[in-house]
Amino acid sequence: MKNIESETKKFEMSDEDSAMFYIRHIQHPCMAETNKGIKNIRHIHLELAQTTLPSLRDSYQKQALEKLVDYYLRIDEINNYLGMPSSTLLSQ
């Protein structure tokens, strides 16, 4: 029997692919059904994007993703201040 792991190449995304993946998912988050209704999961992609940012080498891609992450985090800060729901937890 062949060892599958030895035949599998490590999948690596380019900086552009990584940034665009997170940008797309942050701007248009998936929805998940919870016991409190349907919620978007933007917060997951924001957290993952933040952990990916240090590894991006392309300054344009890195800057674009940083600005988008900062934008949504600021929206959440304002919403929290105003007592409104987080942008990452909007019910539909």
Backbone as ProteinMPNN parsed JSONL, in Angstrom:
{"seq_chain_A": "MKNIESETKKFEMSDEDSAMFYIRHIQHPCMAETNKGIKNIRHIHLELAQTTLPSLRDSYQKQALEKLVDYYLRIDEINNYLGMPSSTLLSQ", "coords_chain_A": {"N_chain_A": [[0.848, -1.176, 0.0], [0.544, 2.202, -0.834], [1.989, 5.092, 0.619], [-0.002, 7.693, 1.327], [0.51, 10.257, 2.32], [3.165, 10.73, 1.601], [2.933, 11.097, -1.063], [1.477, 13.344, -1.352], [1.576, 16.706, -2.111], [2.532, 19.678, -0.464], [0.152, 22.165, -0.213], [0.301, 25.424, -1.243], [-0.715, 28.746, -1.145], [-0.571, 31.665, -3.19], [0.369, 35.044, -2.258], [-1.496, 36.801, -3.326], [-3.686, 35.082, -3.838], [-4.272, 34.217, -1.216], [-4.911, 36.673, 0.082], [-7.108, 37.518, -1.487], [-8.9, 35.419, -1.032], [-9.554, 35.751, 1.715], [-10.517, 38.409, 1.649], [-12.772, 38.163, -0.005], [-14.35, 36.402, 1.563], [-14.658, 37.865, 3.902], [-16.008, 40.159, 3.077], [-18.305, 39.028, 1.996], [-19.665, 37.102, 3.899], [-20.185, 33.666, 4.86], [-23.181, 32.038, 5.989], [-24.351, 30.657, 9.049], [-26.382, 28.351, 10.735], [-27.626, 28.721, 13.952], [-28.636, 28.106, 17.386], [-29.772, 30.484, 17.994], [-30.723, 31.58, 15.714], [-29.928, 32.516, 12.306], [-26.625, 33.229, 11.625], [-23.866, 35.248, 10.497], [-20.505, 34.269, 9.655], [-18.333, 35.963, 9.707], [-16.499, 36.772, 11.646], [-14.806, 34.602, 12.039], [-13.291, 34.509, 9.68], [-12.094, 37.012, 9.857], [-10.416, 36.663, 12.078], [-8.74, 34.584, 11.135], [-7.589, 35.887, 8.947], [-6.131, 37.866, 10.242], [-4.17, 36.305, 11.454], [-2.857, 35.4, 9.249], [-1.808, 37.64, 7.99], [0.916, 38.457, 8.853], [2.501, 36.668, 7.404], [2.294, 37.346, 4.752], [3.993, 38.503, 1.905], [3.796, 40.239, -0.234], [3.427, 43.574, -0.484], [1.273, 45.129, -1.408], [-0.945, 43.365, -1.439], [-0.978, 42.667, 1.241], [-1.466, 45.152, 2.465], [-4.017, 45.773, 1.439], [-5.605, 43.733, 2.564], [-5.15, 44.227, 5.299], [-6.35, 46.765, 5.591], [-9.044, 46.168, 5.093], [-9.634, 44.346, 7.173], [-9.171, 46.025, 9.396], [-11.198, 47.903, 8.904], [-13.632, 46.423, 9.324], [-13.24, 45.679, 11.991], [-13.271, 48.173, 13.225], [-15.904, 48.949, 12.681], [-17.218, 47.111, 14.31], [-16.309, 48.021, 16.821], [-17.554, 50.54, 16.953], [-20.253, 49.769, 16.776], [-20.427, 48.272, 19.157], [-19.996, 50.311, 21.023], [-22.279, 51.853, 20.583], [-24.152, 50.094, 21.4], [-25.167, 48.324, 19.606], [-25.672, 45.38, 17.497], [-22.815, 43.354, 16.676], [-20.997, 43.535, 13.583], [-20.327, 41.07, 12.794], [-22.161, 39.349, 13.768], [-24.739, 39.503, 12.751], [-28.158, 38.895, 12.487], [-30.241, 37.185, 10.154]], "CA_chain_A": [[0.0, 0.0, 0.0], [1.333, 3.422, -0.934], [1.784, 6.094, 1.662], [-0.656, 8.857, 0.712], [1.172, 11.482, 2.756], [4.402, 10.942, 0.854], [2.574, 11.484, -2.422], [0.735, 14.597, -1.323], [2.415, 17.894, -2.048], [1.982, 20.729, 0.383], [-0.554, 23.181, -0.99], [0.62, 26.777, -0.813], [-1.388, 29.787, -1.917], [0.197, 32.893, -3.376], [-0.137, 36.147, -1.436], [-2.706, 37.317, -3.96], [-4.761, 34.121, -3.588], [-4.621, 34.274, 0.211], [-5.595, 37.94, 0.36], [-8.419, 37.53, -2.146], [-9.746, 34.46, -0.334], [-10.077, 36.379, 2.927], [-11.304, 39.598, 1.274], [-14.07, 37.671, -0.493], [-15.122, 35.818, 2.668], [-14.97, 38.909, 4.88], [-17.039, 41.028, 2.488], [-19.512, 38.227, 1.735], [-19.497, 35.943, 4.783], [-21.142, 32.559, 4.852], [-24.128, 32.052, 7.097], [-24.436, 29.398, 9.783], [-27.567, 28.283, 11.579], [-27.362, 28.47, 15.366], [-29.877, 28.047, 18.148], [-30.285, 31.86, 18.085], [-31.031, 32.042, 14.363], [-28.872, 32.415, 11.31], [-25.569, 34.211, 11.878], [-22.741, 35.153, 9.563], [-19.284, 33.819, 10.324], [-17.266, 36.889, 9.332], [-15.49, 36.834, 12.703], [-13.826, 33.525, 11.83], [-12.384, 34.922, 8.603], [-11.295, 38.134, 10.363], [-9.358, 36.101, 12.932], [-7.781, 33.866, 10.288], [-6.867, 36.88, 8.147], [-5.156, 38.503, 11.128], [-3.036, 35.401, 11.676], [-2.183, 35.223, 7.959], [-1.16, 38.886, 7.571], [2.382, 38.514, 8.996], [3.209, 35.811, 6.441], [2.186, 37.883, 3.393], [5.191, 39.227, 1.493], [3.415, 41.262, -1.211], [2.951, 44.706, 0.322], [-0.042, 45.568, -1.885], [-1.937, 42.403, -0.943], [-0.994, 42.783, 2.698], [-2.108, 46.415, 2.816], [-5.443, 45.674, 1.114], [-6.242, 42.886, 3.567], [-5.088, 44.945, 6.578], [-7.355, 47.836, 5.588], [-10.376, 45.579, 5.196], [-9.769, 43.821, 8.528], [-9.322, 47.193, 10.268], [-12.521, 48.483, 8.639], [-14.669, 45.661, 10.011], [-13.006, 45.753, 13.436], [-13.753, 49.5, 13.652], [-17.37, 48.894, 12.668], [-17.607, 46.392, 15.525], [-16.075, 48.906, 17.966], [-18.619, 51.553, 16.945], [-21.501, 49.087, 17.124], [-20.378, 47.96, 20.589], [-20.153, 51.583, 21.735], [-23.674, 52.273, 20.437], [-25.026, 49.039, 21.897], [-25.747, 47.633, 18.453], [-25.018, 44.088, 17.24], [-21.561, 43.312, 15.931], [-21.147, 43.245, 12.152], [-20.059, 39.645, 12.577], [-23.203, 38.539, 14.374], [-26.032, 39.98, 12.302], [-29.164, 37.87, 12.164], [-30.899, 37.421, 8.886]], "C_chain_A": [[0.896, 1.243, 0.0], [0.989, 4.379, 0.202], [1.24, 7.363, 1.02], [0.058, 10.142, 1.081], [2.434, 11.757, 1.952], [4.117, 11.383, -0.579], [1.86, 12.826, -2.492], [1.705, 15.753, -1.201], [1.726, 18.926, -1.161], [1.378, 21.81, -0.512], [-0.221, 24.549, -0.414], [-0.063, 27.766, -1.734], [-0.446, 30.973, -2.071], [-0.38, 33.959, -2.457], [-1.44, 36.689, -2.006], [-3.893, 36.388, -3.699], [-5.222, 34.162, -2.132], [-5.411, 35.529, 0.535], [-6.985, 37.951, -0.247], [-9.385, 36.55, -1.495], [-10.382, 35.119, 0.887], [-10.923, 37.612, 2.609], [-12.698, 39.175, 0.84], [-14.937, 37.175, 0.665], [-15.461, 36.838, 3.757], [-16.084, 39.802, 4.343], [-18.356, 40.3, 2.29], [-19.449, 36.955, 2.581], [-20.58, 34.894, 4.591], [-22.05, 32.7, 6.068], [-24.138, 30.671, 7.744], [-25.662, 29.444, 10.684], [-27.151, 27.938, 12.999], [-28.694, 28.381, 16.098], [-30.496, 29.436, 18.338], [-30.597, 32.434, 16.706], [-29.852, 31.862, 13.432], [-27.89, 33.561, 11.516], [-24.504, 34.108, 10.796], [-21.486, 34.803, 10.35], [-18.076, 34.683, 9.924], [-16.146, 36.875, 10.365], [-14.424, 35.751, 12.551], [-12.805, 33.937, 10.778], [-11.538, 36.125, 9.021], [-10.134, 37.622, 11.218], [-8.295, 35.378, 12.103], [-6.954, 34.828, 9.442], [-5.798, 37.558, 8.997], [-3.953, 37.603, 11.376], [-2.231, 35.18, 10.393], [-1.379, 36.456, 7.564], [0.363, 38.898, 7.731], [3.141, 37.684, 7.956], [3.135, 36.331, 5.007], [3.409, 38.731, 3.08], [4.878, 40.366, 0.533], [2.761, 42.426, -0.466], [1.571, 45.201, -0.124], [-1.137, 44.655, -1.34], [-2.09, 42.521, 0.566], [-1.74, 44.042, 3.131], [-3.613, 46.369, 2.548], [-6.184, 44.858, 2.167], [-6.246, 43.568, 4.935], [-6.171, 46.013, 6.672], [-8.766, 47.275, 5.743], [-10.617, 45.026, 6.606], [-9.979, 44.983, 9.506], [-10.7, 47.827, 10.126], [-13.602, 47.747, 9.429], [-14.471, 45.65, 11.525], [-13.463, 47.104, 13.983], [-15.275, 49.561, 13.666], [-17.86, 48.2, 13.939], [-17.41, 47.25, 16.77], [-17.185, 49.951, 18.074], [-19.945, 50.933, 17.348], [-21.547, 48.744, 18.613], [-20.611, 49.215, 21.422], [-21.613, 52.038, 21.724], [-24.668, 51.235, 20.956], [-25.738, 48.279, 20.793], [-25.046, 46.295, 18.253], [-23.726, 44.252, 16.449], [-21.835, 43.02, 14.468], [-20.947, 41.772, 11.852], [-21.159, 38.766, 13.119], [-24.609, 38.997, 13.956], [-26.958, 38.826, 11.995], [-29.776, 38.217, 10.826], [-32.306, 36.955, 8.959]], "O_chain_A": [[1.876, 1.318, 0.741], [-0.148, 4.451, 0.666], [1.941, 8.03, 0.259], [0.2, 11.032, 0.241], [2.735, 12.914, 1.656], [4.976, 11.978, -1.23], [1.663, 13.375, -3.576], [2.549, 15.782, -0.305], [0.499, 19.022, -1.123], [2.019, 22.299, -1.443], [-0.438, 24.799, 0.772], [0.002, 27.638, -2.956], [0.372, 31.25, -1.194], [-1.484, 33.804, -1.935], [-2.373, 36.998, -1.264], [-4.985, 36.855, -3.375], [-6.421, 34.144, -1.853], [-6.456, 35.464, 1.182], [-7.944, 38.354, 0.412], [-10.581, 36.832, -1.417], [-11.597, 35.054, 1.074], [-11.952, 37.828, 3.249], [-13.692, 39.762, 1.268], [-16.124, 37.493, 0.735], [-16.459, 36.678, 4.46], [-17.002, 40.161, 5.081], [-19.42, 40.908, 2.408], [-19.211, 35.866, 2.059], [-21.715, 35.189, 4.217], [-21.726, 33.387, 7.036], [-23.959, 29.653, 7.076], [-25.94, 30.462, 11.319], [-26.414, 26.978, 13.224], [-29.753, 28.56, 15.498], [-31.632, 29.543, 18.798], [-30.721, 33.649, 16.555], [-28.9, 31.144, 13.738], [-28.285, 34.726, 11.573], [-24.261, 33.034, 10.246], [-21.418, 35.016, 11.56], [-16.952, 34.192, 9.82], [-14.971, 36.956, 10.005], [-13.264, 35.969, 12.9], [-11.603, 33.742, 10.957], [-10.391, 36.251, 8.592], [-9.005, 38.096, 11.091], [-7.098, 35.539, 12.34], [-5.759, 34.613, 9.241], [-4.686, 37.797, 8.526], [-2.831, 38.093, 11.497], [-1.057, 34.814, 10.451], [-0.368, 36.333, 6.871], [1.052, 39.321, 6.803], [4.301, 37.972, 7.663], [3.833, 35.819, 4.132], [3.816, 39.571, 3.883], [5.611, 41.354, 0.485], [1.681, 42.282, 0.109], [0.782, 45.649, 0.708], [-2.15, 45.137, -0.833], [-3.201, 42.478, 1.095], [-2.551, 44.001, 4.056], [-4.399, 46.874, 3.351], [-7.265, 45.246, 2.611], [-7.241, 43.496, 5.656], [-6.831, 46.151, 7.702], [-9.589, 47.853, 6.453], [-11.695, 45.22, 7.168], [-10.871, 44.925, 10.352], [-11.301, 48.242, 11.117], [-14.398, 48.377, 10.126], [-15.452, 45.615, 12.268], [-13.989, 47.171, 15.094], [-15.866, 50.158, 14.565], [-18.813, 48.657, 14.569], [-18.24, 47.221, 17.679], [-17.692, 50.212, 19.164], [-20.679, 51.495, 18.16], [-22.584, 48.904, 19.257], [-21.341, 49.182, 22.413], [-22.122, 52.543, 22.725], [-25.877, 51.467, 20.953], [-26.783, 47.667, 21.017], [-23.951, 46.087, 18.775], [-23.58, 45.181, 15.655], [-22.802, 42.33, 14.144], [-21.343, 41.282, 10.795], [-21.107, 37.548, 12.952], [-25.556, 38.884, 14.735], [-26.571, 37.879, 11.31], [-29.823, 39.378, 10.42], [-33.045, 37.065, 7.98]]}, "name": "protein", "num_of_chains": 1, "seq": "MKNIESETKKFEMSDEDSAMFYIRHIQHPCMAETNKGIKNIRHIHLELAQTTLPSLRDSYQKQALEKLVDYYLRIDEINNYLGMPSSTLLSQ"}
